[in-house]
Amino acid sequence: MTRPIYVVYGSDVYLRSEAVSTILAEELGAEGSDFGATRLDGDGATLAEVLDEVRTFSLLADRRLVIVEDADGFVSKHRDGLERYCAAPADGGCLILCCNGFDARTRLYKAVQRIGKAIRCESPRGHSLIAWITQRAQTAYGKRMAPACAERLRELAGDALGSLDNELSKLALYVGSRGQIAMADIEALVGNNREETVFAVLDAMAAGDCGTALQYWDRVLATDRAAPARAIGGLAWGVRRLLDAKHSVAAGGALSELARRLWTEPAVLKRRLDAVTVGQLEDRLSDLLEADLRSKTGCTSVAGAVERYIVKHTVTPSPQARAGSGGSR
């Protein structure tokens, strides 16, 4: 069944993209391809331009397909016009609006639901995210993955579904014909790179070496195209692990056991814990939250936010850190 209008909305860009592909494949018979589709930027598109495109006969397909990206402002500005369009949609056209939010209490939402479909795309969390990883590994790549392995991948790659899917794709190629992705595969392909990069930046900051910390960050940008999207989350992940370890040690936890859980050596963990205080780590997390907010609201770029964070939090090493310096993960 084809529909004249869809609104794909939610905070997860990856899921929105997947939803659009599903619409093309299941309801428009386009096999997940946007060949012949017209894509417009919601910030610059006018209502007349969009509707003219939807109503224009397609030479490449049975239906005219128009996708409006970043359509939040477009929907807010042209809500009345879109309601009128829903009352008399084009017979041979299909309009897909991609938004961050779409209020279910509005008349437009109800009008879309009457003749089309509003699809909410929100990232799974907690146990649901682990289930998503294992299911994605099986359905998209034909690989089994134990929940513990999925949890470890989430720790290393973060919660962003796009990054997780990218890592699953690489893991599937890495294991080849083998039907299961094991913990050793994740550590070999994902763990070393992620942890060494994050802790190399944090170690240099703790040693008071701002230049080296910035060099490591520049190296990440040069070798990882997805780095800006997951940089703040990666640094926050490293800081949280150190903060949790500080609290565990203060509560009497064994350093050797903590080191094993953090996939490092006791001496290395001790050096990292001695280099910073709980207060410094809490300040770092607070600043990372602010940096994330500023980057997402367009006040600064992720790269700029991370560089300022590194400069601000590079500290003079404590006597314990100087005494235990040397060596790495």
Residue pairs with C-beta under 8 A, 6 or more apart in sequence:
1 27
2 27
2 28
2 63
2 94
3 27
3 94
3 115
3 116
3 117
4 86
4 89
4 90
4 93
4 94
4 95
4 115
4 116
5 85
5 86
5 89
5 94
5 95
5 96
5 97
5 112
5 115
5 116
5 117
6 23
6 94
6 95
6 96
6 97
6 112
6 116
6 117
6 118
6 119
7 75
7 96
7 97
7 99
7 102
7 109
7 112
7 116
7 117
7 118
7 119
8 16
8 19
8 20
8 23
8 96
8 97
8 98
8 99
8 119
8 121
9 16
9 97
9 98
9 99
9 100
9 101
9 102
9 118
9 119
9 120
9 121
10 16
10 100
10 120
10 121
10 122
11 100
11 121
11 122
11 123
12 121
12 122
12 123
12 161
13 162
14 160
14 161
14 162
14 165
15 121
15 122
15 123
15 161
16 98
16 121
18 121
19 119
19 121
20 34
20 67
20 96
20 98
21 32
22 32
23 96
23 119
24 30
24 31
24 32
24 33
24 34
24 37
24 65
25 31
25 32
28 61
28 63
28 65
28 94
30 36
30 61
30 65
34 65
34 67
35 60
35 61
36 58
36 60
36 61
36 65
37 65
37 66
37 67
38 53
38 64
38 65
38 66
38 67
39 67
39 68
39 69
40 49
40 50
40 53
40 66
40 67
40 68
40 69
41 68
41 69
41 70
42 68
42 69
42 70
42 71
42 72
42 73
42 74
42 75
42 97
42 98
43 70
43 73
43 74
45 68
45 74
47 74
47 77
47 78
47 81
47 82
50 66
50 68
50 74
50 95
51 81
51 85
51 90
53 64
53 66
54 64
54 66
54 90
54 93
54 94
54 95
55 64
55 90
55 92
55 93
56 64
56 93
57 64
57 92
58 64
58 65
58 92
62 92
63 92
63 93
63 94
64 90
64 92
64 93
64 94
65 93
65 94
65 96
66 93
66 94
66 95
66 96
67 96
67 98
68 74
68 95
68 96
68 97
68 98
69 98
70 98
70 99
71 97
71 98
71 99
72 99
72 100
72 101
74 97
75 82
75 97
75 99
75 102
75 108
79 106
79 108
82 108
82 111
83 107
83 108
83 111
85 95
86 108
86 111
86 112
86 114
86 115
86 116
87 111
89 95
89 115
102 109
102 118
102 120
103 109
104 118
109 118
112 118
123 129
123 159
123 160
123 161
124 131
124 132
125 159
129 154
129 159
130 147
130 150
130 151
130 154
131 147
132 161
133 145
133 150
133 153
133 154
133 164
133 168
134 144
134 145
134 146
134 147
134 150
136 164
136 165
136 168
137 143
137 144
137 145
137 150
137 168
137 171
137 172
137 181
138 144
138 145
140 165
140 168
140 169
141 168
141 169
141 171
141 172
142 172
142 179
143 168
143 171
143 172
143 175
143 179
143 180
143 181
144 179
144 180
144 181
145 153
145 180
145 181
146 183
148 183
149 181
149 182
149 183
149 186
152 183
152 186
152 187
152 191
153 164
153 167
153 168
153 171
153 186
153 190
154 164
155 237
156 167
156 186
156 190
156 191
156 194
156 195
157 163
157 164
157 166
157 167
157 190
157 194
157 230
158 164
158 230
158 233
158 234
158 237
159 233
160 229
160 230
160 233
162 226
162 229
163 226
163 229
163 230
166 226
167 189
167 190
168 181
170 189
170 190
171 181
171 185
171 186
171 189
171 190
172 181
174 185
174 188
174 189
175 181
175 182
175 185
187 263
191 263
194 234
195 238
195 263
195 264
195 329
196 328
196 329
197 216
197 219
197 220
197 234
198 234
198 235
198 237
198 238
199 238
199 272
199 328
199 329
200 216
200 328
201 213
201 216
201 217
201 220
201 235
201 238
201 310
202 235
202 238
202 239
202 242
202 272
203 272
203 275
203 328
204 210
204 212
204 213
204 216
204 314
205 213
205 310
205 313
205 314
205 315
206 272
206 275
206 276
206 315
206 317
206 321
207 275
207 317
207 321
207 325
208 314
208 315
208 316
208 317
209 314
210 310
210 311
210 314
213 310
213 314
214 307
214 310
214 311
217 231
217 306
217 307
217 310
220 227
220 231
221 227
221 228
221 303
228 301
228 302
228 303
229 302
231 302
231 303
231 306
232 288
232 291
232 292
232 295
232 302
232 305
232 306
233 292
235 288
235 306
235 309
236 285
236 288
236 289
236 292
239 281
239 284
239 285
239 288
240 285
241 262
242 272
242 273
242 276
242 281
243 278
243 281
243 282
243 285
245 253
245 258
245 262
245 269
245 273
246 273
246 276
246 278
246 281
247 278
248 258
249 255
249 258
249 273
250 278
255 266
255 269
255 270
256 266
258 269
259 265
259 266
259 268
259 269
262 269
264 329
265 327
265 329
267 324
267 327
268 327
268 328
268 329
270 324
271 321
271 324
271 325
271 327
274 318
274 320
274 321
274 324
275 315
275 317
275 318
275 320
275 321
276 315
280 313
280 315
283 313
284 309
284 313
287 309
287 312
287 313
288 309
291 300
291 305
291 306
291 308
291 309
292 305
294 300
294 305
295 301
295 302
295 305
300 308
317 325
